């Protein structure tokens, strides 16, 4: 019998009570023993996951968004157990990159009967604190966008809330100065956004950051976007839709240790959650995360 700790984020966009009950029932029907913990505030998932891992559960599942998943991962570090993902947030980008079903009940069945798959994990060190990301960390327009999109808007409109806010901000889009150091080699860049990516797609399965990014290749990918105003922003979206890295509006680098600095400091996002400000240093933990996928 697989013993599962299910962490639920009731504030996430898609975690309705009736659906949550169906998620638990789906896992129990497949012979799992399910213990449920509901988060009540920022950081709760870290403590709950840590307690579950120390208690010796066979897997920890998260019904929520990418941010709650990464909080649980932080709590699980040092314990050799897999995480199961039941999409319930706004973006659900990690689940999308892994091609996990968006339907919560179908995803719950994978948690109950799936196999572990090892993928890389990003580690971010910033102002004395260590956090983790599986999709991407970055600063610039992406972090500004996420900082300005309210929780209420995400619960009501889902991913469309980000789109609406992006349209609002696009007209005032400007570049800024970034100092990016990749494996000891510094670069001075004029950019709109600097992303340190582990996964290829930022809008699965349509838009990718670069054609050869993989979440299990042992390196991080640095994607630098440069645009001003609405027309140039639309041009970048077209390039990303077509997997085009032109070396001007879209630039791509690779490395295992990346430091991003700005002057002045700017917000930083990790897997869609705003957390602190620049500077930060990202490193790669090869095969550092085990995720339950279809058997």
N, C-alpha and C positions, 0 to 999 in steps of 0.2 A: 504494500500500500504506500503510495506517495503522499508524504505529509507536506502540505502546502500552507505557507503563510500568505494570505491575500491582503495586500495593502490597498485600501481604497481612498481616493481623494474626492470627497463629495463636492468640492468646489470646481472640479474639472468640467469641461463643456458638455460631456456626453454621458455622465454617470447618473442616470436616473435610477430611482430606487427599485422599480420593478425589474429593470435590466440587471441591476446588481444582484438581485435575488436569483435571476436566471443564470448568471455567471457562476454563482456558487453551486447551484443545482447541477449544472452541466459537468462540473468537475467531480462532484459527489457521485453522479451517475456512472462515472468511469472509475469508481473505486478509490477516489482520493479522500483523505481526511483534510478538511479545510478549516483553518482558523482565520478569522477575519479581524483586521485592525483598521480602524478609520482614522485618518489624519485630521487634526483640528487646527493646525497652524504650520507656518513655514519651518522646515527642518524636522518635523515630526517623523517623516519617513526614514530619516537617517537613524534615529534612535530605535524605531520599531524594527527596522531591518536588522540592525545590529543585535538586538535582543533575540530575534528569531533565528539568526545565524548561530548565535551562541547556544541556543536551545536545541540545535541540531535538526532543523527542518530539512527536508529533501530539496525544496525549491522555494523561492520567494517570488510571488507574482504581484504585479502592480496593475491596478485598474485606474488609469489616469493618463496624464500627458508625459511628454519627454522629461520635463523638469522633475516630476515625482519619481520617474524611473531612475534618473541620475542620483537623486537623494538616496534611494534604496541601494543603489550600487555603492555609494560612499559608505553606507553602513555595513555592506557585505564584504568589503575589502579584507583580504586575509583569510577568507573562508571559501573552500572549494565547493560552492553550490551554484546552480544556474538560476538565472532570472527569467521569469515568464512575463510577457508583455500583452496586456489586454487594452487596446487603444480606447482612451476615453478623454483625451485632451483636445487641444486645438489643432496642432500640426501633426502629431504622431509620426514624426519623420523617421525615427529609428525603425518603427514597425513597417513603415512604407518601404524603406531601403531593404529590409529583410523579407519583403513581400508577405508579411503576416496579414491575415484577414482583418478588415476594419470592423466586421461584425463582432461584437464582444463575446457572444456565446460561442461562435466558431473559434475565436482566439482562445477562449477558456478551455476548449477541448484540446487544443495544441499544448497548453500548459499541462493538462492532465496526462497526455499520452505522447508528447513529443520527445525529441532527442536534443541533447545539448550541442550547440555549435559555438566554437571559439572565434571571437572577433577581436580586433584591436580596440584599445581603450585609450582615450586621450587624458592626460593628467595636466591640470592647470594650477600653477602656483602663483599666488597673487597676494601681496600684503600680508605674508605670514600664514596664509590659509591654503590648503590643498583641496581642490575639487576635481570632478571628473566629467568628461563629455564623450559621447559616442558618435554624434553627428558632426558638430562643428562648434567652435568658439570664435568670437570675432568682435571687432569694434568698428564703429563708423555708422553708416546709415542703418544697417541691420539692427544694431543694438539700440539706436535712437528710436527706430520704429517700434521695437518690442517694449521699450520703456514707456512709450506714449499710448500703447494699446491697452485699454483698461481690462481688468478681469471680467467686469460686467459685460463689456462688448464681446469678449471671447466666449463667454457662456451663452450669450444670445445668438451670435452670428457665426461662431466657429472661425474657420480660416478666413472667411470673408471680412472679418474685423481687421485683419492685417492688411488685406487688399485695400479696404476703404481708407485706412490710415496712410498707406503708401501713396495713394493718389493725392491725398491732402498734402503730404510732405514733398512730393516730387517736384513741384514748381520751385521750391526753395533749395533744391539739392545742390550741394557744393562739395568740393574736394577739400582735403586737409592733409597736413604733413604727418607721415608715419615713419618711424625708424623700425625696420624689421630686420632682425638678425637670425639667420638660418645656419645652424651648425657652425657658429662662430664668425660667419661672414655678414657684416652689416650692409644694409641698403637704405637709402633715403628715398621715400616714395611719396608722390602726390596722388592721393587715392580718395575714393568715396567710402569704400569698405575694404577691410582686410579680414579675410576668413582663414582660420586654421581648421581644415576639414579632415574628417576621418571617413565620412560617407560621401558618395558621389552626388546624390540627388537632394536638392533642397525643396522640391515640390514633386515627390514621387507620384507616378513614374515618368512625369513629363520633362521636367527641367533638371539638368545636371550642371555642376560647377565646372567640370572638366571631364573629358572622355575616359581617362585612364585612372581615375580614383577608385580605390578598393578598400573595403573595411577590414581586410585581413592580409595586407601586404607589408606590414611592419614599418610603415612610414606615414608621416603627416603631409598633407598637401596644403600649400599656402596659395589661396586664390585672391588676387587683387583686382578690384573693380574700380573703374574710373569713369564718372559721368557727371554732367552738370545739367540740371533742368529736365524737363519732361521728355524732349525728343531724344537726348542721349541716353536717358534711362530706358526708354522703349527700345533703343538700339541694343543695349546690353541684354535686355530680356530676349530679344530675337537671337542674339548670339548664344545665350545659354540654352535656348530652345533647340538650337541646331548644333550643340556641342562644339562651339567655335571658340578657340583661344587665339585671339589675334595679336597678342603681345602689346596691345595698346590699351583698349578698353577693358580687356580681360587678360590677365597675366597669371601664369601658373608656375609655382616652384615646389620643391619637395625637400623634406628634411626630417630629422628626428628630434631636434630641439629648436624651438622657435620663440623668440622674444619679440613682443610688440610694444612699442613705446609711442606716446603722442605728447604734444605740447600745445595746449594744456591737456590734462587728463580727460579721458572720454569713457562713457559707460561700456561695459563688456557684457556680452551675452554668451551663455553656455546652453546649447540645445534648447534655445528659445526662452530661457529665463535670464533676466538681467541680474548680474551679480558683481558688484564692485566696479572699479575703474582701472584703466591702464596705469602702469605697465603690467604685463603678465608674461609668464613663460609657460609654454606648452611643450610637453614631452610625450612620447608614445610608449605605451605598455603593450608590446606585441602579444596578441592572443590573451589579453588581460581580462576579457569578459566572456562568460559562458551564457548563451541565450537559448531558450527552448524554441525549437523550430519544428515544422512537421516531420514526423518520422518517415 
